[in-house]
Amino acid sequence: YRDYQERVSLIKENQEIYKGLQKTVESIASQFGISLSNSDYLLWRLYNVMSIGARLSITPYVIYPNRKIFLLFNQSLKTTILSQSKDLFNQYVPRVAEKNEAYFYEFLYLLVTHWPDFYKTIIYQVPPCEIGLFFNSDIEHMHYMKTNLLFMYHDKINVTIIDSEELTEFEEKSRSLDFVMINFILPEQIKLKVPYISV
């Protein structure tokens, strides 16, 4: 730790990167009301990666090929957090940000994986997934499935039992949902607008 402090204090470029990362993290914590404990560890992890990034001339995707995919497929990342974090990163760490957009995704990946309160904050801001159940079995079985899903996923989902006599009605009623579970093979003429799975 002392060695890092000395290395940062001796070279102006290192100071700029470290202080920029510190301002970025503190600004994110302030804007989103996120607790920032053990910030030294987080900042040194960020500094290690970003100080290397500032000196590289090759594309960082060779080193970090999966970060952007990991983050963009993570439903928890709200657009506002993503865009504001990126603006702060670009503002306070321009030496790294201008190299390649991939460094921002590496930065964000490190926040998600090394700052538990940051991850918890974005998790709790995500609205529950709206799931619909439409089975060709008895209603009791759908209630049983609903109870099990709610037990497993708690407040991260809302489950609706779709009450419909006709498949055409089912198609219409499913449009407001995020995801549908059925227990039969869907006929080709029924084209659902939402993702579905047959269980």
Contact map, one row per residue, 1 for C-alpha under 8 A:
1111100000000000000000000000000000000000000000000000000000000000000000000000000000000000000000000000000000000000000000000000000000000000000000000000000000000000000000000000000000000000000000000000000
1111110000000000000000000000000000000000000000000000000000000000000000000000000000000000000000000000000000000000000000000000000000000000000000000000000000000000000000000000000000000000000000000000000
1111111000000000000000000000000000000000000000000000000000000000000000000000000000000000000000000000000000000000000000000000000000000000000000000000000000000000000000000000000000000000000000000000000
1111111100000000000000000000000000000000000000000000000000000000000000000000000000000000000000000000000000000000000000000000000000000000000000000000000000000000000000000000000000000000000000000000000
1111111110000000000000000000000000000000000000000000000000000000000000000000000000000000000000000000000000000000000000000000000000000000000000000000000000000000000000000000000000000000000000000000000
0111111111000000000000000000000000000000000000000000000000000000000000000000000000000000000000000000000000000000000000000000000000000000000000000000000000000000000000000000000000000000000000000000000
0011111111100100000000000000000000000000000000000000000000000000000000000000000000000000000000000000000000000000000000000000000000000000000000000000000000000000000000000000000000000000000000000000000
0001111111110110010000000000000000000000000000000000000000000000000000000000000000000000000000000000000000000000000000000000000000000000000000000000000000000000000000000000000000000000000000000000000
0000111111110110000000000000000000000000000000000000000000000000000000000000000000000000000000000000000000000000000000000000000000000000000000000000000000000000000000000000000000000000000000000000000
0000011111110110000000000000000000000000000000000000000000000000000000000000000000000000000000000000000000000000000000000000000000000000000000000000000000000000000000000000000000000000000000000000000
0000001111111110000000000000000000000000000000000000000000000000000000000000000000000000000000000000000000000000000000000000000000000000000000000000000000000000000000000000000000000000000000000000000
0000000111111111000000000000000000000000000000000000000000000000000000000000000000000000000000000000000000000000000000000000000000000000000000000000000000000000000000000000000000000000000000000000000
0000000000111111100000000000000000000000000000000000000000000000000000000000000000000000000000000000000000000000000000000000000000000000000000000000000000000000000000000000000000000000000000000000000
0000001111111111110000000000000000000000000000000010000000000000000000000000000000000000000000000000000000000000000000000000000000000000000000000000000000000000000000000000000000000000000000000000000
0000000111111111111000000000000000000000000000000000000000000000000000000000000000000000000000000000000000000000000000000000000000000000000000000000000000000000000000000000000000000000000000000000000
0000000000011111111100000000000000000000000000000000000000000000000000000000000000000000000010000000000000000000000000000000000000000000000000000000000000000000000000000000000000000000000000000000000
0000000000001111111110000000000000000000000000100110000000000000000000000000000000000000000010110000000000000000000000000000000000000000000000000000000000000000000000000000000000000000000000000000000
0000000100000111111111000000000000000000001000100000000000000000000000000000000000000000000000000000000000000000000000000000000000000000000000000000000000000000000000000000000000000000000000000000000
0000000000000011111111100000000000000000000000000000000000000000000000000000000000000000000000000000000000000000000000000000000000000000000000000000000000000000000000000000000000000000000000000000000
0000000000000001111111110000000000000000000000000000000000000000000000000000000000000000100110000000000000000000000000000000000000000000000000000000000000000000000000000000000000000000000000000000000
0000000000000000111111111000000000000000001001100000000000000000000000000000000000000000100110000000000000000000000000000000000000000000000000000000000000000000000000000000000000000000000000000000000
0000000000000000011111111100000000000000001000000000000000000000000000000000000000000000000000000000000000000000000000000000000000000000000000000000000000000000000000000000000000000000000000000000000
0000000000000000001111111110000000000000000000000000000000000000000000000000000000000000000100000000000000000000000000000000000000000000000000000000000000000000000000000000000000000000000000000000000
0000000000000000000111111111000000000000000000000000000000000000000000000000000000001001100110000000000000000000000000000000000000000000000000000000000000000000000000000000000000000000000000000000000
0000000000000000000011111111100000000000000000000000000000000000000000000000000000000000000000000000000000000000000000000000000000000000000000000000000000000000000000000000000000000000000000000000000
0000000000000000000001111111110000010000000000000000000000000000000000000000000000000000000000000000000000000000000000000000000000000000000000000000000000000000000000000000000000000000000000000000000
0000000000000000000000111111111000000000000000000000000000000000000000000000000000000001000000000000000000000000000000000000000000000000000000000000000000000000000000000000000000000000000000000000000
0000000000000000000000011111111111000000000000000000000000000000000000000000000000001001000000000000000000000000000000000000000000000000000000000000000000000000000000000000000000000000000000000000000
0000000000000000000000001111111111110000000000000000000000000000000000000000000000000000000000000000000000000000000001000000000000000000000000000000000000000000000000000000000000000000000000000000000
0000000000000000000000000111111111000000000000000000000000000000000000000000000000000000000000000000000000000000000000000000000000000000000000000000000000000000000000000000000000000000000000000000000
0000000000000000000000000011111111000000000000000000000000000000000000000000000000000000000000000000000000000000000000000000000000000000000000000000000000000000000000000000000000000000000000000000000
0000000000000000000000000001111111000000000000000000000000000000000000000000000000000000000000000000000000000000000000000000000000000000000000000000000000000000000000000000000000000000000000000000000
0000000000000000000000000001111111100000000000000000000000000000000000000000000000000000000000000000000000000000000000000000000000000000000000000000000000000000000000000000000000000000000000000000000
0000000000000000000000000001111111110000000000000000000000000000000000000000000000000000000000000000000000000000000011001000000000000000000000000000000000000000000000000000000000000000000000000000000
0000000000000000000000000000100011111000000000000000000000000000000000000000000000000000000000000000000000000000000011000000000000000000000000000000000000000000000000000000000000000000000000000000000
0000000000000000000000000100100001111110000000000000000000000000000000000000000000000000000000000000000000000000001010000000000000000000000000000000000000000000000000000000000000000000000000000000000
0000000000000000000000000000000000111110000000000000000000000000000000000000000000000000000000000000000000000000000000000000000000000000000000000000000000000000000000000000000000000000000000000000000
0000000000000000000000000000000000011111110000000000000000000000000000000000000000000000000000000000000000000000000000000000000000000000000000000000000000000000000000000000000000000000000000000000000
0000000000000000000000000000000000011111111000000000000000000000000000000000000000000000000000000000000000000000000000000000000000000000000000000000000000000000000000000000000000000000000000000000000
0000000000000000000000000000000000000111111100000000000000000000000000000000000000000000000000000000000000000000000000000000000000000000000000000000000000000000000000000000000000000000000000000000000
0000000000000000000000000000000000000111111110000000000000000000000000000000000000000000000000000000000000000000000000000000000000000000000000000000000000000000000000000000000000000000000000000000000
0000000000000000000000000000000000000111111111000000000000000000000000000000000000000000000000000000000000000010011000000000000000000000000000000000000000000000000000000000000000000000000000000000000
0000000000000000010011000000000000000011111111100000000000000000000000000000000000000000000000000000000000000000000000000000000000000000000000000000000000000000000000000000000000000000000000000000000
0000000000000000000000000000000000000001111111110000000000000000000000000000000000000000000000000000000000000000000000000000000000000000000000000000000000000000000000000000000000000000000000000000000
0000000000000000000000000000000000000000111111111000000000000000000000000000000000000000000000000000000000000100000000000000000000000000000000000000000000000000000000000000000000000000000000000000000
0000000000000000000010000000000000000000011111111100000000000000000000000000000000000000000000000000000000100100000000000000000000000000000000000000000000000000000000000000000000000000000000000000000
0000000000000000110010000000000000000000001111111110000000000000000000000000000000000000000000000000000000000000000000000000000000000000000000000000000000000000000000000000000000000000000000000000000
0000000000000000000000000000000000000000000111111111000000000000000000000000000000000000000000000000000000000000000000000000000000000000000000000000000000000000000000000000000000000000000000000000000
0000000000000000000000000000000000000000000011111111100000000000000000000000000000000000000000000000000000000000000000000000000000000000000000000000000000000000000000000000000000000000000000000000000
0000000000000000100000000000000000000000000001111111110000000000000000000000000000000000000000010000001000100000000000000000000000000000000000000000000000000000000000000000000000000000000000000000000
0000000000000100100000000000000000000000000000111111111000000000000000000000000000000000000000010000000000000000000000000000000000000000000000000000000000000000000000000000000000000000000000000000000
0000000000000000000000000000000000000000000000011111111100000000000000000000000000000000000000000000000000000000000000000000000000000000000000000000000000000000000000000000000000000000000000000000000
0000000000000000000000000000000000000000000000001111111100010000000000000000000000000000000000010010001000000000000000000000000000000000000000000000000000000000000000000000000000000000000000000000000
0000000000000000000000000000000000000000000000000111111100000000000000000000000000000000000000110010000000000000000000000000000000000000000000000000000000000000000000000000000000000000000000000000000
0000000000000000000000000000000000000000000000000011111110000000000000000000000000000000000000000000000000000000000000000000000000000000000000000000000000000000000000000000000000000000000000000000000
0000000000000000000000000000000000000000000000000001111111110000000000000000000000000000000000000000000000000000000000000000000000000000000000000000000000000000000000000000000000000000000000000000000
0000000000000000000000000000000000000000000000000000001111100000000000000000000000000000000000000010000000000000000000000000000000000000000000000000000000000000000000000000000000000000000000000000000
0000000000000000000000000000000000000000000000000000000111110100000000000000000000000000000000000000000000000000000000000000000000000000000000000000000000000000000000000000000000000000000000000000000
0000000000000000000000000000000000000000000000000000000111111110000000000000000000000000000000000001000000000000000000000000000000000000000000000000000000000000000000000000000000000000000000000000000
0000000000000000000000000000000000000000000000000000100101111111100000000000000000000000000000000001011000000000000000000000000000000000000000000000000000000000000000000000000000000000000000000000000
0000000000000000000000000000000000000000000000000000000000111111110000000000000000000000000000000000010000000000000000000000000000000000000000000000000000000000000000000000000000000000000000000000000
0000000000000000000000000000000000000000000000000000000001111111100000000000000000000000000000000000000000000000000000000000000000000000000000000000000000000000000000000000000000000000000000000000000
0000000000000000000000000000000000000000000000000000000000111111100000000000000000000000000000000000000000000000000000000000000000000000000000000000000000000000000000000000000000000000000000000000000
0000000000000000000000000000000000000000000000000000000000011111111000000000000000000000000000000000010001000000000000000000000000000000000000000000000000000000000000000000000000000000000000000000000
0000000000000000000000000000000000000000000000000000000000011111111100000000000000000000000000000000000000000000000000000000000000000000000000000000000000000000000000000000000000000000000000000000000
0000000000000000000000000000000000000000000000000000000000001001111111000000000000000000000000000000000000000000000000000000000000000000000000000000000000000000000000000000000000000000000000000000000
0000000000000000000000000000000000000000000000000000000000000001111111100000000000000000000000000000010011001000000000000000000000000000000000000000000000000000000000000000000000000000000000000000000
0000000000000000000000000000000000000000000000000000000000000000111111110000000000000000000000000000010011000000000000000000000000000000000000000000000000000000000000000000000000000000000000000000000
0000000000000000000000000000000000000000000000000000000000000000011111111000000000000000000000000000000000000000000000000000000000000000000000000000000000000000000000000000000000000000000000000000000
0000000000000000000000000000000000000000000000000000000000000000011111111100000000000000000000000000000000000000000000000000000000000000000000000000000000000000000000000000000000000000000000000000000
0000000000000000000000000000000000000000000000000000000000000000001111111100100000000000000000000000000010011000000000000000000000000000000000000000000000000000000000000000000000000000000000000000000
0000000000000000000000000000000000000000000000000000000000000000000111111110100000000000000000000000000000000000000000000000000000000000000000000000000000000000000000000000000000000000000000000000000
0000000000000000000000000000000000000000000000000000000000000000000011111110000000000000000000000000000000000000000000000000000000000000000000000000000000000000000000000000000000000000000000000000000
0000000000000000000000000000000000000000000000000000000000000000000001111111100000000000000000000000000000000000000000000000000000000000000000000000000000000000000000000000000000000000000000000000000
0000000000000000000000000000000000000000000000000000000000000000000000011111110000000000000000000000000000000000000000000000010000000000000000000000000000000000000000000000000000000000000000000000000
0000000000000000000000000000000000000000000000000000000000000000000000000111110000000000000000000000000000000000000000000110110000000000000000000000000000000000000000000000000000000000000000000000000
0000000000000000000000000000000000000000000000000000000000000000000000110111111011000000000000000000000000000000000000000110000000000000000000000000000000000000000000000000000000000000000000000000000
0000000000000000000000000000000000000000000000000000000000000000000000000011111111000000000000000000000000000000000000000100110000000000000000000000000000000000000000000000000000000000000000000000000
0000000000000000000000000000000000000000000000000000000000000000000000000000111111100000000000000000000000000000000000000000000000000000000000000000000000000000000000000000000000000000000000000000000
0000000000000000000000000000000000000000000000000000000000000000000000000000011111110000000000000000000000000000000000000000000000000000000000000000000000000000000000000000000000000000000000000000000
0000000000000000000000000000000000000000000000000000000000000000000000000000111111111000000000000000000000000000000000000100000000000000000000000000000000000000000000000000000000000000000000000000000
0000000000000000000000000000000000000000000000000000000000000000000000000000111111111100000000000000000000000000000000000000000000000000000000000000000000000000000000000000000000000000000000000000000
0000000000000000000000000000000000000000000000000000000000000000000000000000001111111110000000000000000000000000000000000000000000000000000000000000000000000000000000000000000000000000000000000000000
0000000000000000000000000000000000000000000000000000000000000000000000000000000111111111000000000000000000000000000000000000000000000000000000000000000000000000000000000000000000000000000000000000000
0000000000000000000000010001000000000000000000000000000000000000000000000000000011111111100000000000000000000000000000000000000000000000000000000000000000000000000000000000000000000000000000000000000
0000000000000000000000000000000000000000000000000000000000000000000000000000000001111111110000000000000100000000000000000000000000000000000000000000000000000000000000000000000000000000000000000000000
0000000000000000000000000000000000000000000000000000000000000000000000000000000000111111111000000000000000000000000000000000000000000000000000000000000000000000000000000000000000000000000000000000000
0000000000000000000000010011000000000000000000000000000000000000000000000000000000011111111100000000000000000000000000000000000000000000000000000000000000000000000000000000000000000000000000000000000
0000000000000000000110010000000000000000000000000000000000000000000000000000000000001111111111001000000100000000000000000000000000000000000000000000000000000000000000000000000000000000000000000000000
0000000000000000000000000000000000000000000000000000000000000000000000000000000000000111111111001100000000000000000000000000000000000000000000000000000000000000000000000000000000000000000000000000000
0000000000000000000000000000000000000000000000000000000000000000000000000000000000000011111111000000000000000000000000000000000000000000000000000000000000000000000000000000000000000000000000000000000
0000000000000000000110110000000000000000000000000000000000000000000000000000000000000001111111000000000000000000000000000000000000000000000000000000000000000000000000000000000000000000000000000000000
0000000000000001100110010000000000000000000000000000000000000000000000000000000000000000111111111000000000000000000000000000000000000000000000000000000000000000000000000000000000000000000000000000000
0000000000000000000000000000000000000000000000000000000000000000000000000000000000000000111111111100000000000000000000000000000000000000000000000000000000000000000000000000000000000000000000000000000
0000000000000000100000000000000000000000000000000000010000000000000000000000000000000000000011111110000000000000000000000000000000000000000000000000000000000000000000000000000000000000000000000000000
0000000000000000100000000000000000000000000000000110110000000000000000000000000000000000000011111111001000000000000000000000000000000000000000000000000000000000000000000000000000000000000000000000000
0000000000000000000000000000000000000000000000000000000000000000000000000000000000000000110011111111101100000000000000000000000000000000000000000000000000000000000000000000000000000000000000000000000
0000000000000000000000000000000000000000000000000000000000000000000000000000000000000000010001111111100000000000000000000000000000000000000000000000000000000000000000000000000000000000000000000000000
0000000000000000000000000000000000000000000000000000110010000000000000000000000000000000000000111111101000000000000000000000000000000000000000000000000000000000000000000000000000000000000000000000000
0000000000000000000000000000000000000000000000000000000000110000000000000000000000000000000000011111111100000000000000000000000000000000000000000000000000000000000000000000000000000000000000000000000
0000000000000000000000000000000000000000000000000000000000000000000000000000000000000000000000001111111110000000000000000000000000000000000000000000000000000000000000000000000000000000000000000000000
0000000000000000000000000000000000000000000000000000000000011001001100000000000000000000000000000001111111000000000000000000000000000000000000000000000000000000000000000000000000000000000000000000000
0000000000000000000000000000000000000000000000000100100000010000000000000000000000000000000000011011111111100000000000000000000000000000000000000000000000000000000000000000000000000000000000000000000
0000000000000000000000000000000000000000000000000000000000000000000000000000000000000100100000001001111111110000000000000000000000000000000000000000000000000000000000000000000000000000000000000000000
0000000000000000000000000000000000000000000000000000000000000000001100100000000000000000000000000000111111111000000000000000000000000000000000000000000000000000000000000000000000000000000000000000000
0000000000000000000000000000000000000000000000000000000000000001001100000000000000000000000000000000011111111100000000000000000000000000000000000000000000000000000000000000000000000000000000000000000
0000000000000000000000000000000000000000000001000100000000000000000000000000000000000000000000000000001111111110000000000000000000000000000000000000000000000000000000000000000000000000000000000000000
0000000000000000000000000000000000000000000000000000000000000000000000100000000000000000000000000000000111111111000000000000000000000000000000000000000000000000000000000000000000000000000000000000000
0000000000000000000000000000000000000000000000000000000000000000001000100000000000000000000000000000000011111111100000000000000000000000000000000000000000000000000000000000000000000000000000000000000
0000000000000000000000000000000000000000000011000000000000000000000000000000000000000000000000000000000001111111111000000000000000000000000000000000000000000000000000000000000000000000000000000000000
0000000000000000000000000000000000000000010000000000000000000000000000000000000000000000000000000000000000111111111001100000000000000000000000000000000000000000000000000000000000000000000000000000000
0000000000000000000000000000000000000000000000000000000000000000000000000000000000000000000000000000000000011111111101100000000000000000000000000000000000000000000000000000000000000000000000000000000
0000000000000000000000000000000000000000000000000000000000000000000000000000000000000000000000000000000000001111111100100000000000000000000000000000000000000000000000000000000000000000000000000000000
0000000000000000000000000000000000000000010000000000000000000000000000000000000000000000000000000000000000000111111100000000000000000000000000000000000000000000000000000000000000000000000000000000000
0000000000000000000000000000000000010000010000000000000000000000000000000000000000000000000000000000000000000111111111100000000000000000000000000000000000000000000000000000000000000000000000000000000
0000000000000000000000000000000000000000000000000000000000000000000000000000000000000000000000000000000000000001111111110000000000000000000000000000000000000000000000000000000000000000000000000000000
0000000000000000000000000000000001110000000000000000000000000000000000000000000000000000000000000000000000000000001111111000000000000000000000000000000000000000000000000000000000000000000000000000000
0000000000000000000000000000100001100000000000000000000000000000000000000000000000000000000000000000000000000011001111111100000000000000000000000000000000000000000000000000000000000000000000000000000
0000000000000000000000000000000000000000000000000000000000000000000000000000000000000000000000000000000000000011101111111110000000000000000000000000000000000000000000000000000000000000000000000000000
0000000000000000000000000000000000000000000000000000000000000000000000000000000000000000000000000000000000000000000111111111000000000000000000000000000000000000000000000000000000000000000000000000000
0000000000000000000000000000000001000000000000000000000000000000000000000000000000000000000000000000000000000000000011111111100000000000000000000000000000000000000000000000000000000000000000000000000
0000000000000000000000000000000000000000000000000000000000000000000000000001110010000000000000000000000000000000000001111111110000000000000000000000000000000000000000000000000000000000000000000000000
0000000000000000000000000000000000000000000000000000000000000000000000000001100000000000000000000000000000000000000000111111110000000000000000000000000000000000000000000000000000000000000000000000000
0000000000000000000000000000000000000000000000000000000000000000000000000000000000000000000000000000000000000000000000011111111000000000000000000000000000000000000000000000000000000000000000000000000
0000000000000000000000000000000000000000000000000000000000000000000000000001010000000000000000000000000000000000000000001111111000000000000000000000000000000000000000000000000000000000000000000000000
0000000000000000000000000000000000000000000000000000000000000000000000000011010000000000000000000000000000000000000000000111111100000000000000000000000000000000000000000000000000000000000000000000000
0000000000000000000000000000000000000000000000000000000000000000000000000000000000000000000000000000000000000000000000000001111110000000000000000000000000010000000000000000000000000000000000000000000
0000000000000000000000000000000000000000000000000000000000000000000000000000000000000000000000000000000000000000000000000000011111000000000000000000000000111100000000000000000000000000000000000000000
0000000000000000000000000000000000000000000000000000000000000000000000000000000000000000000000000000000000000000000000000000001111100000000000000000000000011100000000000000000001100000000000000000000
0000000000000000000000000000000000000000000000000000000000000000000000000000000000000000000000000000000000000000000000000000000111110000000000000000000000001111000000000000000011100000000000000000000
0000000000000000000000000000000000000000000000000000000000000000000000000000000000000000000000000000000000000000000000000000000011111000000000000000000000001111000000000000000011111000000000000000000
0000000000000000000000000000000000000000000000000000000000000000000000000000000000000000000000000000000000000000000000000000000001111100000000000000000000000011110000000000010010111000000000000000000
0000000000000000000000000000000000000000000000000000000000000000000000000000000000000000000000000000000000000000000000000000000000111110000001000100000000000011110000000000000000011100000000000000000
0000000000000000000000000000000000000000000000000000000000000000000000000000000000000000000000000000000000000000000000000000000000011111000001000000000000000000111000000100000000011110000000000000000
0000000000000000000000000000000000000000000000000000000000000000000000000000000000000000000000000000000000000000000000000000000000001111111001000000000000000000000000000000000000001111000000000000000
0000000000000000000000000000000000000000000000000000000000000000000000000000000000000000000000000000000000000000000000000000000000000111110000000000000000000000000000000000000000000111000000000000000
0000000000000000000000000000000000000000000000000000000000000000000000000000000000000000000000000000000000000000000000000000000000000011111011000000000000000000000000000000000000000000000000000000000
0000000000000000000000000000000000000000000000000000000000000000000000000000000000000000000000000000000000000000000000000000000000000011111111000000000000000000000000000000000000000000000000000000000
0000000000000000000000000000000000000000000000000000000000000000000000000000000000000000000000000000000000000000000000000000000000000010111111100000000000000000000000000000000000000000000000000000000
0000000000000000000000000000000000000000000000000000000000000000000000000000000000000000000000000000000000000000000000000000000000000000011111110000000000000000000000000000000000000000000000000000000
0000000000000000000000000000000000000000000000000000000000000000000000000000000000000000000000000000000000000000000000000000000000000000111111111000000000000000000000000000000000000000000000000000000
0000000000000000000000000000000000000000000000000000000000000000000000000000000000000000000000000000000000000000000000000000000000001110111111111100000000000000100000000000000000000000000000000000000
0000000000000000000000000000000000000000000000000000000000000000000000000000000000000000000000000000000000000000000000000000000000000000001111111110000000000000100000000000000000000000000000000000000
0000000000000000000000000000000000000000000000000000000000000000000000000000000000000000000000000000000000000000000000000000000000000000000111111111000000000000000000000000000000000000000000000000000
0000000000000000000000000000000000000000000000000000000000000000000000000000000000000000000000000000000000000000000000000000000000000000000011111111100000000000000000000000000000000000000000000000000
0000000000000000000000000000000000000000000000000000000000000000000000000000000000000000000000000000000000000000000000000000000000001000000001111111110000000011100000000000000000000000000000000000000
0000000000000000000000000000000000000000000000000000000000000000000000000000000000000000000000000000000000000000000000000000000000000000000000111111111000000000000000000000000000000000000000000000000
0000000000000000000000000000000000000000000000000000000000000000000000000000000000000000000000000000000000000000000000000000000000000000000000011111111100000000000000000000000000000000000000000000000
0000000000000000000000000000000000000000000000000000000000000000000000000000000000000000000000000000000000000000000000000000000000000000000000001111111111000010000000000000000000000000000000000000000
0000000000000000000000000000000000000000000000000000000000000000000000000000000000000000000000000000000000000000000000000000000000000000000000000111111111101110000000000000000000000000000000000000000
0000000000000000000000000000000000000000000000000000000000000000000000000000000000000000000000000000000000000000000000000000000000000000000000000011111111000000000000000000000000000000000000000000000
0000000000000000000000000000000000000000000000000000000000000000000000000000000000000000000000000000000000000000000000000000000000000000000000000001111111000000000000000000000000000000000000000000000
0000000000000000000000000000000000000000000000000000000000000000000000000000000000000000000000000000000000000000000000000000000000000000000000000000111111111000000000000000000000000000000000000000000
0000000000000000000000000000000000000000000000000000000000000000000000000000000000000000000000000000000000000000000000000000000000000000000000000000111111111000000000000000000000000000000000000000000
0000000000000000000000000000000000000000000000000000000000000000000000000000000000000000000000000000000000000000000000000000000100000000000000000000010011111100000000000000000000000000000000000000000
0000000000000000000000000000000000000000000000000000000000000000000000000000000000000000000000000000000000000000000000000000001110000000000000000000000011111100000000000000000000000000000000000000000
0000000000000000000000000000000000000000000000000000000000000000000000000000000000000000000000000000000000000000000000000000000111100000000000000000010011111110000000000000000000000000000000000000000
0000000000000000000000000000000000000000000000000000000000000000000000000000000000000000000000000000000000000000000000000000000111100000000000000000010000111111000000000000000000000000000000000000000
0000000000000000000000000000000000000000000000000000000000000000000000000000000000000000000000000000000000000000000000000000000001111000000000000100110000001111100000000000000000000000000000000000000
0000000000000000000000000000000000000000000000000000000000000000000000000000000000000000000000000000000000000000000000000000000001111000000000000100000000000111110000000000000000000000000000000000000
0000000000000000000000000000000000000000000000000000000000000000000000000000000000000000000000000000000000000000000000000000000000011100000001100100000000000011111000000000000000000000000000000000000
0000000000000000000000000000000000000000000000000000000000000000000000000000000000000000000000000000000000000000000000000000000000011100000000000000000000000001111100000100110000000000000000000000000
0000000000000000000000000000000000000000000000000000000000000000000000000000000000000000000000000000000000000000000000000000000000000100000000000000000000000000111110000100000000000000000000000000000
0000000000000000000000000000000000000000000000000000000000000000000000000000000000000000000000000000000000000000000000000000000000000000000000000000000000000000011111101100000000000000000000000000000
0000000000000000000000000000000000000000000000000000000000000000000000000000000000000000000000000000000000000000000000000000000000000000000000000000000000000000001111101100000000000000000000000000000
0000000000000000000000000000000000000000000000000000000000000000000000000000000000000000000000000000000000000000000000000000000000000000000000000000000000000000000111111100000000000000000000000000000
0000000000000000000000000000000000000000000000000000000000000000000000000000000000000000000000000000000000000000000000000000000000000000000000000000000000000000000111111110000000000000000001000000000
0000000000000000000000000000000000000000000000000000000000000000000000000000000000000000000000000000000000000000000000000000000000000000000000000000000000000000000001111111000000000000000001000000000
0000000000000000000000000000000000000000000000000000000000000000000000000000000000000000000000000000000000000000000000000000000000000000000000000000000000000000000111111111100000000000000000000000000
0000000000000000000000000000000000000000000000000000000000000000000000000000000000000000000000000000000000000000000000000000000000000100000000000000000000000000011111111111110000000000000000000000000
0000000000000000000000000000000000000000000000000000000000000000000000000000000000000000000000000000000000000000000000000000000000000000000000000000000000000000000000111111111000000000000001111000000
0000000000000000000000000000000000000000000000000000000000000000000000000000000000000000000000000000000000000000000000000000000000000000000000000000000000000000000000011111111000000000000000000000000
0000000000000000000000000000000000000000000000000000000000000000000000000000000000000000000000000000000000000000000000000000000000000000000000000000000000000000010000001111111100000000000000000000000
0000000000000000000000000000000000000000000000000000000000000000000000000000000000000000000000000000000000000000000000000000000000010000000000000000000000000000010000000111111110010000000000011100000
0000000000000000000000000000000000000000000000000000000000000000000000000000000000000000000000000000000000000000000000000000000000000000000000000000000000000000000000000011111110000000000000011100000
0000000000000000000000000000000000000000000000000000000000000000000000000000000000000000000000000000000000000000000000000000000000000000000000000000000000000000000000000000111111000000000000000000000
0000000000000000000000000000000000000000000000000000000000000000000000000000000000000000000000000000000000000000000000000000000001110000000000000000000000000000000000000000011111110000000000000100000
0000000000000000000000000000000000000000000000000000000000000000000000000000000000000000000000000000000000000000000000000000000011100000000000000000000000000000000000000000000111110000000000000110000
0000000000000000000000000000000000000000000000000000000000000000000000000000000000000000000000000000000000000000000000000000000011110000000000000000000000000000000000000000000011111000000000000111000
0000000000000000000000000000000000000000000000000000000000000000000000000000000000000000000000000000000000000000000000000000000000111100000000000000000000000000000000000000010011111100000000000111100
0000000000000000000000000000000000000000000000000000000000000000000000000000000000000000000000000000000000000000000000000000000000111110000000000000000000000000000000000000000000111110000000000001111
0000000000000000000000000000000000000000000000000000000000000000000000000000000000000000000000000000000000000000000000000000000000001111000000000000000000000000000000000000000000011111100000000001111
0000000000000000000000000000000000000000000000000000000000000000000000000000000000000000000000000000000000000000000000000000000000000111000000000000000000000000000000000000000000001111100000000000011
0000000000000000000000000000000000000000000000000000000000000000000000000000000000000000000000000000000000000000000000000000000000000011000000000000000000000000000000000000000000000111110000000000011
0000000000000000000000000000000000000000000000000000000000000000000000000000000000000000000000000000000000000000000000000000000000000000000000000000000000000000000000000000000000000111111000000000010
0000000000000000000000000000000000000000000000000000000000000000000000000000000000000000000000000000000000000000000000000000000000000000000000000000000000000000000000000000000000000001111101000000000
0000000000000000000000000000000000000000000000000000000000000000000000000000000000000000000000000000000000000000000000000000000000000000000000000000000000000000000000000000000000000000111111000000000
0000000000000000000000000000000000000000000000000000000000000000000000000000000000000000000000000000000000000000000000000000000000000000000000000000000000000000000000000000000000000000011111100000000
0000000000000000000000000000000000000000000000000000000000000000000000000000000000000000000000000000000000000000000000000000000000000000000000000000000000000000000000000000000000000000001111100000000
0000000000000000000000000000000000000000000000000000000000000000000000000000000000000000000000000000000000000000000000000000000000000000000000000000000000000000000000110010000000000000011111110000000
0000000000000000000000000000000000000000000000000000000000000000000000000000000000000000000000000000000000000000000000000000000000000000000000000000000000000000000000000010000000000000000111111000000
0000000000000000000000000000000000000000000000000000000000000000000000000000000000000000000000000000000000000000000000000000000000000000000000000000000000000000000000000010011000000000000001111111000
0000000000000000000000000000000000000000000000000000000000000000000000000000000000000000000000000000000000000000000000000000000000000000000000000000000000000000000000000010011000000000000000111110000
0000000000000000000000000000000000000000000000000000000000000000000000000000000000000000000000000000000000000000000000000000000000000000000000000000000000000000000000000000011011110000000000011111000
0000000000000000000000000000000000000000000000000000000000000000000000000000000000000000000000000000000000000000000000000000000000000000000000000000000000000000000000000000000001110000000000011111100
0000000000000000000000000000000000000000000000000000000000000000000000000000000000000000000000000000000000000000000000000000000000000000000000000000000000000000000000000000000000111100000000010111110
0000000000000000000000000000000000000000000000000000000000000000000000000000000000000000000000000000000000000000000000000000000000000000000000000000000000000000000000000000000000011100000000000011111
0000000000000000000000000000000000000000000000000000000000000000000000000000000000000000000000000000000000000000000000000000000000000000000000000000000000000000000000000000000000001111100000000001111
0000000000000000000000000000000000000000000000000000000000000000000000000000000000000000000000000000000000000000000000000000000000000000000000000000000000000000000000000000000000001111000000000000111
